[in-house]
Amino acid sequence: MSRLTIKVNGQEVHGNSRESLLTQLENAGIQPEYQCRNGMCGACRCKLKSGAVDQQDAMAFVGSNEILACRSTPKANVDIEFDYQLTYIATKEAM
């Protein structure tokens, strides 16, 4: 599946099954916290409420039903939730 829906803290954006969630969220104008992009720090940790992801190996701890947005690629429509208020920026599509 190439095109899918990513629901983030209640907001839906279009996504794909080729890029990491972190990259796709940034492309959609959503700025989750991150520090490393390679699974070391755990700053991009979020809850996977529904759906499926392919998560690459990481050093950061993830609890039950948690994923790292930098290391996870959606395999299907997903619903994720961050425990903090996300920052939104204007994207080229919105301009």
Phi and psi in radians as a Rosetta constraint file:
Dihedral C 1 N 2 CA 2 C 2 CIRCULARHARMONIC -1.666 0.35
Dihedral N 2 CA 2 C 2 N 3 CIRCULARHARMONIC -0.859 0.35
Dihedral C 2 N 3 CA 3 C 3 CIRCULARHARMONIC -1.737 0.35
Dihedral N 3 CA 3 C 3 N 4 CIRCULARHARMONIC 2.318 0.35
Dihedral C 3 N 4 CA 4 C 4 CIRCULARHARMONIC -2.630 0.35
Dihedral N 4 CA 4 C 4 N 5 CIRCULARHARMONIC 3.090 0.35
Dihedral C 4 N 5 CA 5 C 5 CIRCULARHARMONIC -1.915 0.35
Dihedral N 5 CA 5 C 5 N 6 CIRCULARHARMONIC 2.336 0.35
Dihedral C 5 N 6 CA 6 C 6 CIRCULARHARMONIC -2.010 0.35
Dihedral N 6 CA 6 C 6 N 7 CIRCULARHARMONIC 2.075 0.35
Dihedral C 6 N 7 CA 7 C 7 CIRCULARHARMONIC -1.767 0.35
Dihedral N 7 CA 7 C 7 N 8 CIRCULARHARMONIC 2.116 0.35
Dihedral C 7 N 8 CA 8 C 8 CIRCULARHARMONIC -2.138 0.35
Dihedral N 8 CA 8 C 8 N 9 CIRCULARHARMONIC 2.006 0.35
Dihedral C 8 N 9 CA 9 C 9 CIRCULARHARMONIC 0.814 0.35
Dihedral N 9 CA 9 C 9 N 10 CIRCULARHARMONIC 0.698 0.35
Dihedral C 9 N 10 CA 10 C 10 CIRCULARHARMONIC 1.597 0.35
Dihedral N 10 CA 10 C 10 N 11 CIRCULARHARMONIC -0.198 0.35
Dihedral C 10 N 11 CA 11 C 11 CIRCULARHARMONIC -1.741 0.35
Dihedral N 11 CA 11 C 11 N 12 CIRCULARHARMONIC 2.320 0.35
Dihedral C 11 N 12 CA 12 C 12 CIRCULARHARMONIC -1.671 0.35
Dihedral N 12 CA 12 C 12 N 13 CIRCULARHARMONIC 2.381 0.35
Dihedral C 12 N 13 CA 13 C 13 CIRCULARHARMONIC -2.328 0.35
Dihedral N 13 CA 13 C 13 N 14 CIRCULARHARMONIC 2.746 0.35
Dihedral C 13 N 14 CA 14 C 14 CIRCULARHARMONIC -1.467 0.35
Dihedral N 14 CA 14 C 14 N 15 CIRCULARHARMONIC 2.506 0.35
Dihedral C 14 N 15 CA 15 C 15 CIRCULARHARMONIC -2.487 0.35
Dihedral N 15 CA 15 C 15 N 16 CIRCULARHARMONIC -2.946 0.35
Dihedral C 15 N 16 CA 16 C 16 CIRCULARHARMONIC -2.525 0.35
Dihedral N 16 CA 16 C 16 N 17 CIRCULARHARMONIC 3.049 0.35
Dihedral C 16 N 17 CA 17 C 17 CIRCULARHARMONIC -1.839 0.35
Dihedral N 17 CA 17 C 17 N 18 CIRCULARHARMONIC 0.430 0.35
Dihedral C 17 N 18 CA 18 C 18 CIRCULARHARMONIC -2.010 0.35
Dihedral N 18 CA 18 C 18 N 19 CIRCULARHARMONIC -0.495 0.35
Dihedral C 18 N 19 CA 19 C 19 CIRCULARHARMONIC -1.951 0.35
Dihedral N 19 CA 19 C 19 N 20 CIRCULARHARMONIC 2.778 0.35
Dihedral C 19 N 20 CA 20 C 20 CIRCULARHARMONIC -1.125 0.35
Dihedral N 20 CA 20 C 20 N 21 CIRCULARHARMONIC 2.698 0.35
Dihedral C 20 N 21 CA 21 C 21 CIRCULARHARMONIC -1.026 0.35
Dihedral N 21 CA 21 C 21 N 22 CIRCULARHARMONIC -0.713 0.35
Dihedral C 21 N 22 CA 22 C 22 CIRCULARHARMONIC -1.028 0.35
Dihedral N 22 CA 22 C 22 N 23 CIRCULARHARMONIC -0.837 0.35
Dihedral C 22 N 23 CA 23 C 23 CIRCULARHARMONIC -1.078 0.35
Dihedral N 23 CA 23 C 23 N 24 CIRCULARHARMONIC -0.758 0.35
Dihedral C 23 N 24 CA 24 C 24 CIRCULARHARMONIC -1.167 0.35
Dihedral N 24 CA 24 C 24 N 25 CIRCULARHARMONIC -0.677 0.35
Dihedral C 24 N 25 CA 25 C 25 CIRCULARHARMONIC -1.142 0.35
Dihedral N 25 CA 25 C 25 N 26 CIRCULARHARMONIC -0.753 0.35
Dihedral C 25 N 26 CA 26 C 26 CIRCULARHARMONIC -1.065 0.35
Dihedral N 26 CA 26 C 26 N 27 CIRCULARHARMONIC -0.734 0.35
Dihedral C 26 N 27 CA 27 C 27 CIRCULARHARMONIC -1.104 0.35
Dihedral N 27 CA 27 C 27 N 28 CIRCULARHARMONIC -0.464 0.35
Dihedral C 27 N 28 CA 28 C 28 CIRCULARHARMONIC -1.547 0.35
Dihedral N 28 CA 28 C 28 N 29 CIRCULARHARMONIC 0.011 0.35
Dihedral C 28 N 29 CA 29 C 29 CIRCULARHARMONIC 1.564 0.35
Dihedral N 29 CA 29 C 29 N 30 CIRCULARHARMONIC 0.254 0.35
Dihedral C 29 N 30 CA 30 C 30 CIRCULARHARMONIC -1.840 0.35
Dihedral N 30 CA 30 C 30 N 31 CIRCULARHARMONIC 2.274 0.35
Dihedral C 30 N 31 CA 31 C 31 CIRCULARHARMONIC -1.984 0.35
Dihedral N 31 CA 31 C 31 N 32 CIRCULARHARMONIC 1.499 0.35
Dihedral C 31 N 32 CA 32 C 32 CIRCULARHARMONIC -1.231 0.35
Dihedral N 32 CA 32 C 32 N 33 CIRCULARHARMONIC 2.788 0.35
Dihedral C 32 N 33 CA 33 C 33 CIRCULARHARMONIC -1.245 0.35
Dihedral N 33 CA 33 C 33 N 34 CIRCULARHARMONIC 2.516 0.35
Dihedral C 33 N 34 CA 34 C 34 CIRCULARHARMONIC -2.815 0.35
Dihedral N 34 CA 34 C 34 N 35 CIRCULARHARMONIC 2.786 0.35
Dihedral C 34 N 35 CA 35 C 35 CIRCULARHARMONIC -2.329 0.35
Dihedral N 35 CA 35 C 35 N 36 CIRCULARHARMONIC -0.422 0.35
Dihedral C 35 N 36 CA 36 C 36 CIRCULARHARMONIC -2.242 0.35
Dihedral N 36 CA 36 C 36 N 37 CIRCULARHARMONIC -0.547 0.35
Dihedral C 36 N 37 CA 37 C 37 CIRCULARHARMONIC 1.199 0.35
Dihedral N 37 CA 37 C 37 N 38 CIRCULARHARMONIC 0.172 0.35
Dihedral C 37 N 38 CA 38 C 38 CIRCULARHARMONIC -2.309 0.35
Dihedral N 38 CA 38 C 38 N 39 CIRCULARHARMONIC 0.306 0.35
Dihedral C 38 N 39 CA 39 C 39 CIRCULARHARMONIC 1.428 0.35
Dihedral N 39 CA 39 C 39 N 40 CIRCULARHARMONIC 0.256 0.35
Dihedral C 39 N 40 CA 40 C 40 CIRCULARHARMONIC -1.553 0.35
Dihedral N 40 CA 40 C 40 N 41 CIRCULARHARMONIC -0.689 0.35
Dihedral C 40 N 41 CA 41 C 41 CIRCULARHARMONIC -1.607 0.35
Dihedral N 41 CA 41 C 41 N 42 CIRCULARHARMONIC -0.573 0.35
Dihedral C 41 N 42 CA 42 C 42 CIRCULARHARMONIC 1.441 0.35
Dihedral N 42 CA 42 C 42 N 43 CIRCULARHARMONIC 0.086 0.35
Dihedral C 42 N 43 CA 43 C 43 CIRCULARHARMONIC -1.123 0.35
Dihedral N 43 CA 43 C 43 N 44 CIRCULARHARMONIC -0.479 0.35
Dihedral C 43 N 44 CA 44 C 44 CIRCULARHARMONIC -1.610 0.35
Dihedral N 44 CA 44 C 44 N 45 CIRCULARHARMONIC 0.267 0.35
Dihedral C 44 N 45 CA 45 C 45 CIRCULARHARMONIC -1.028 0.35
Dihedral N 45 CA 45 C 45 N 46 CIRCULARHARMONIC 2.365 0.35
Dihedral C 45 N 46 CA 46 C 46 CIRCULARHARMONIC -2.567 0.35
Dihedral N 46 CA 46 C 46 N 47 CIRCULARHARMONIC 2.937 0.35
Dihedral C 46 N 47 CA 47 C 47 CIRCULARHARMONIC -1.613 0.35
Dihedral N 47 CA 47 C 47 N 48 CIRCULARHARMONIC 2.341 0.35
Dihedral C 47 N 48 CA 48 C 48 CIRCULARHARMONIC -1.626 0.35
Dihedral N 48 CA 48 C 48 N 49 CIRCULARHARMONIC 1.789 0.35
Dihedral C 48 N 49 CA 49 C 49 CIRCULARHARMONIC -1.392 0.35
Dihedral N 49 CA 49 C 49 N 50 CIRCULARHARMONIC -0.616 0.35
Dihedral C 49 N 50 CA 50 C 50 CIRCULARHARMONIC -2.810 0.35
Dihedral N 50 CA 50 C 50 N 51 CIRCULARHARMONIC 2.812 0.35
Dihedral C 50 N 51 CA 51 C 51 CIRCULARHARMONIC 1.739 0.35
Dihedral N 51 CA 51 C 51 N 52 CIRCULARHARMONIC -2.995 0.35
Dihedral C 51 N 52 CA 52 C 52 CIRCULARHARMONIC -2.428 0.35
Dihedral N 52 CA 52 C 52 N 53 CIRCULARHARMONIC 2.491 0.35
Dihedral C 52 N 53 CA 53 C 53 CIRCULARHARMONIC -2.299 0.35
Dihedral N 53 CA 53 C 53 N 54 CIRCULARHARMONIC 2.761 0.35
Dihedral C 53 N 54 CA 54 C 54 CIRCULARHARMONIC -1.789 0.35
Dihedral N 54 CA 54 C 54 N 55 CIRCULARHARMONIC 1.915 0.35
Dihedral C 54 N 55 CA 55 C 55 CIRCULARHARMONIC -1.835 0.35
Dihedral N 55 CA 55 C 55 N 56 CIRCULARHARMONIC 2.130 0.35
Dihedral C 55 N 56 CA 56 C 56 CIRCULARHARMONIC -1.288 0.35
Dihedral N 56 CA 56 C 56 N 57 CIRCULARHARMONIC 2.840 0.35
Dihedral C 56 N 57 CA 57 C 57 CIRCULARHARMONIC -0.982 0.35
Dihedral N 57 CA 57 C 57 N 58 CIRCULARHARMONIC 2.531 0.35
Dihedral C 57 N 58 CA 58 C 58 CIRCULARHARMONIC -2.589 0.35
Dihedral N 58 CA 58 C 58 N 59 CIRCULARHARMONIC 2.730 0.35
Dihedral C 58 N 59 CA 59 C 59 CIRCULARHARMONIC -1.571 0.35
Dihedral N 59 CA 59 C 59 N 60 CIRCULARHARMONIC -0.467 0.35
Dihedral C 59 N 60 CA 60 C 60 CIRCULARHARMONIC -1.209 0.35
Dihedral N 60 CA 60 C 60 N 61 CIRCULARHARMONIC 2.546 0.35
Dihedral C 60 N 61 CA 61 C 61 CIRCULARHARMONIC -1.251 0.35
Dihedral N 61 CA 61 C 61 N 62 CIRCULARHARMONIC 2.352 0.35
Dihedral C 61 N 62 CA 62 C 62 CIRCULARHARMONIC -2.249 0.35
Dihedral N 62 CA 62 C 62 N 63 CIRCULARHARMONIC 2.339 0.35
Dihedral C 62 N 63 CA 63 C 63 CIRCULARHARMONIC -1.500 0.35
Dihedral N 63 CA 63 C 63 N 64 CIRCULARHARMONIC -3.045 0.35
Dihedral C 63 N 64 CA 64 C 64 CIRCULARHARMONIC -1.029 0.35
Dihedral N 64 CA 64 C 64 N 65 CIRCULARHARMONIC 2.306 0.35
Dihedral C 64 N 65 CA 65 C 65 CIRCULARHARMONIC 1.114 0.35
Dihedral N 65 CA 65 C 65 N 66 CIRCULARHARMONIC 0.358 0.35
Dihedral C 65 N 66 CA 66 C 66 CIRCULARHARMONIC -1.923 0.35
Dihedral N 66 CA 66 C 66 N 67 CIRCULARHARMONIC 2.637 0.35
Dihedral C 66 N 67 CA 67 C 67 CIRCULARHARMONIC -2.416 0.35
Dihedral N 67 CA 67 C 67 N 68 CIRCULARHARMONIC 2.893 0.35
Dihedral C 67 N 68 CA 68 C 68 CIRCULARHARMONIC -1.821 0.35
Dihedral N 68 CA 68 C 68 N 69 CIRCULARHARMONIC 2.120 0.35
Dihedral C 68 N 69 CA 69 C 69 CIRCULARHARMONIC -1.071 0.35
Dihedral N 69 CA 69 C 69 N 70 CIRCULARHARMONIC -0.535 0.35
Dihedral C 69 N 70 CA 70 C 70 CIRCULARHARMONIC -1.283 0.35
Dihedral N 70 CA 70 C 70 N 71 CIRCULARHARMONIC -0.402 0.35
Dihedral C 70 N 71 CA 71 C 71 CIRCULARHARMONIC -1.961 0.35
Dihedral N 71 CA 71 C 71 N 72 CIRCULARHARMONIC 0.064 0.35
Dihedral C 71 N 72 CA 72 C 72 CIRCULARHARMONIC -1.977 0.35
Dihedral N 72 CA 72 C 72 N 73 CIRCULARHARMONIC 2.303 0.35
Dihedral C 72 N 73 CA 73 C 73 CIRCULARHARMONIC -2.029 0.35
Dihedral N 73 CA 73 C 73 N 74 CIRCULARHARMONIC 2.199 0.35
Dihedral C 73 N 74 CA 74 C 74 CIRCULARHARMONIC -1.128 0.35
Dihedral N 74 CA 74 C 74 N 75 CIRCULARHARMONIC 2.422 0.35
Dihedral C 74 N 75 CA 75 C 75 CIRCULARHARMONIC -1.763 0.35
Dihedral N 75 CA 75 C 75 N 76 CIRCULARHARMONIC -0.279 0.35
Dihedral C 75 N 76 CA 76 C 76 CIRCULARHARMONIC -2.708 0.35
Dihedral N 76 CA 76 C 76 N 77 CIRCULARHARMONIC -3.139 0.35
Dihedral C 76 N 77 CA 77 C 77 CIRCULARHARMONIC -0.971 0.35
Dihedral N 77 CA 77 C 77 N 78 CIRCULARHARMONIC 2.424 0.35
Dihedral C 77 N 78 CA 78 C 78 CIRCULARHARMONIC -2.282 0.35
Dihedral N 78 CA 78 C 78 N 79 CIRCULARHARMONIC 2.686 0.35
Dihedral C 78 N 79 CA 79 C 79 CIRCULARHARMONIC -2.194 0.35
Dihedral N 79 CA 79 C 79 N 80 CIRCULARHARMONIC 1.984 0.35
Dihedral C 79 N 80 CA 80 C 80 CIRCULARHARMONIC -2.118 0.35
Dihedral N 80 CA 80 C 80 N 81 CIRCULARHARMONIC 2.754 0.35
Dihedral C 80 N 81 CA 81 C 81 CIRCULARHARMONIC -2.450 0.35
Dihedral N 81 CA 81 C 81 N 82 CIRCULARHARMONIC 2.255 0.35
Dihedral C 81 N 82 CA 82 C 82 CIRCULARHARMONIC -1.678 0.35
Dihedral N 82 CA 82 C 82 N 83 CIRCULARHARMONIC 2.583 0.35
Dihedral C 82 N 83 CA 83 C 83 CIRCULARHARMONIC -1.457 0.35
Dihedral N 83 CA 83 C 83 N 84 CIRCULARHARMONIC 0.222 0.35
Dihedral C 83 N 84 CA 84 C 84 CIRCULARHARMONIC -2.459 0.35
Dihedral N 84 CA 84 C 84 N 85 CIRCULARHARMONIC 2.921 0.35
Dihedral C 84 N 85 CA 85 C 85 CIRCULARHARMONIC -1.277 0.35
Dihedral N 85 CA 85 C 85 N 86 CIRCULARHARMONIC 2.166 0.35
Dihedral C 85 N 86 CA 86 C 86 CIRCULARHARMONIC -1.434 0.35
Dihedral N 86 CA 86 C 86 N 87 CIRCULARHARMONIC 2.653 0.35
Dihedral C 86 N 87 CA 87 C 87 CIRCULARHARMONIC -1.665 0.35
Dihedral N 87 CA 87 C 87 N 88 CIRCULARHARMONIC 2.390 0.35
Dihedral C 87 N 88 CA 88 C 88 CIRCULARHARMONIC -2.032 0.35
Dihedral N 88 CA 88 C 88 N 89 CIRCULARHARMONIC 2.371 0.35
Dihedral C 88 N 89 CA 89 C 89 CIRCULARHARMONIC -2.123 0.35
Dihedral N 89 CA 89 C 89 N 90 CIRCULARHARMONIC 2.736 0.35
Dihedral C 89 N 90 CA 90 C 90 CIRCULARHARMONIC -1.238 0.35
Dihedral N 90 CA 90 C 90 N 91 CIRCULARHARMONIC 2.370 0.35
Dihedral C 90 N 91 CA 91 C 91 CIRCULARHARMONIC -1.797 0.35
Dihedral N 91 CA 91 C 91 N 92 CIRCULARHARMONIC 2.893 0.35
Dihedral C 91 N 92 CA 92 C 92 CIRCULARHARMONIC -1.018 0.35
Dihedral N 92 CA 92 C 92 N 93 CIRCULARHARMONIC -0.630 0.35
Dihedral C 92 N 93 CA 93 C 93 CIRCULARHARMONIC -1.127 0.35
Dihedral N 93 CA 93 C 93 N 94 CIRCULARHARMONIC -0.554 0.35
Dihedral C 93 N 94 CA 94 C 94 CIRCULARHARMONIC -1.426 0.35
Dihedral N 94 CA 94 C 94 N 95 CIRCULARHARMONIC -0.274 0.35
